[in-house]
Every structure is written in structure tokens, then in C-alpha cells.
Amino acid sequence: MSVLLRWILANYMDVNPTMNWFTPGFYGVGSHNYIGMPWNIFRTNAVLPQTNRPVTFNTVVGTLGYYTAVSIVLPDYDLAISLMMSGALGDPNLILQYITFPLIQQADSIAQDNLKTIYGGTYSSSLLNTSVTVSQSSARSLFLETWISNGTSILPTLVAFTALRGGQGADWYFQVVPTFTAPLQREGSGNKTELGEAWRWVNILEAPADQGWNDWCVSSFDGESYAGTPINKMIFWRDESIGEVTELEIPAFNVTLTKTA
């Protein structure tokens, strides 16, 4: 079963490119439950401590007498879990929690360390007096900590503009997320091939007020563009031979910054 689950994890789009198996098709009972094809989907923010980031479980459960089988796929962490249980277990929720929560917490810790090591840091250009600091924390994951453009900090302006557009308060930060599009290529110094990964920063409401609608679609409205290019588009360039990120390009600002720290 675990071999099948890992194959599905790696090849599910090849089975039917027009249907994403890990996308909800309709709602189940409860605010965290959805029905996919062919999965039950459970989404909760109880797994990762000291953060509001949710974890999505794609599950299939079957029983036969006193035997219970549970299959779980977590595309966000590239994990597949198969549990075969026997005996009069009744509700297997505690067993699932004892097994999956520590596993995901460790996987998330490794993922966050990789984000910090590979993408985190300060990217700057002394000639333009421009710099961007990309930081990582357990609560925010990868986010913009500072952004200086031609000597002026623009994050306060972005926060004020986002609050005006969103209308839900001023406690915003800007999370940096991958787009998973095909990598770009260019020729770097020494005829080395460099790969570019397209990312976006998205606005996240950090401390929503105690209102039912206050966090409604807070990251869904379109950002601004300049000359047809979204201002939140960012490209991390890495040396293909060593895998290290060396530059950060912000196309709307027509600037490429070198990683300095």
C-alpha cells in the first residue's frame, strides 16, 4: 500500500491532468472536512504549535470487522502514510494523532530550515541603495522582513495600501510562496547555467479581530502591476551546479539584487 501511495504522490497529475486529486470537490460535515476525488480531505491548524499555518490530510479509511486501514497522503510534505490496524480499536483518532503529528512537525522543521538556508537572507545593490531581507519563522514561514527601494522603506506603504484594499485592519505581513511553474533559465558568468524560480509574496492578516468575516478572502484580491508585471513577482536565481541561490530579481522594479548575507 505504501508503494502505491508514493506512486500516486509522484504521478497523480499523469493519471488525469485535468483533475487534481488533492483539490476538494465539495464540503463534508464540519468546518474542516471536504470531499475530494477519491479522498476525504481534513485540514487543521492544530498540528504545528505556535503557528496558524494549516496542514492538509488526504485520507481514505476502510474497515472490515475488527480491522481498520488508513491511507494518508500529504502533498505539501511529500509524505505518504499507510496504517494497518487490528483489534477492537473503535475510534482511531488518537492513534492517528500520535503517529502523524510528530512526523509532520519534524518534516515541517526540516522544510523550514531549508527555506531559511536556501532562500533566506539579504539581497542588495549598493549602487541603487536597494535591499530586500527575506526571513523565516515558524509562525510566518518565509516572509519579507525589510524592503528598501532607492533608500526608502516601502513595506509601511504596502501595509497601509493592503489595509485600505482589504479593509480588515493593519496587522499585515507579506509571505513569500512558490508558484511551482516551470523553471526559467539563463546563462551566468563562466558559461554556467542558472535556474530561476518564480515566487510571489502574498498579504497575510496576522491578527484578525474577533469577527466572523474579518479574515474573509484576505489574500484573494489582485495586487498592483507596473507595465503589466505584478509587483509581487519575485525570481530566485540559483547556480545549477551548486544549487545555491545567488540573486533575487524583482521584475516590476527592473532590479536584480545579489545575496550578500
Summary of the structure (lengths in Angstrom):
residues: 261
radius of gyration: 21.4
end to end distance: 45.0
largest distance: 72.0
contacts: 682
relative contact order: 0.09
helix: 23%
strand: 41%
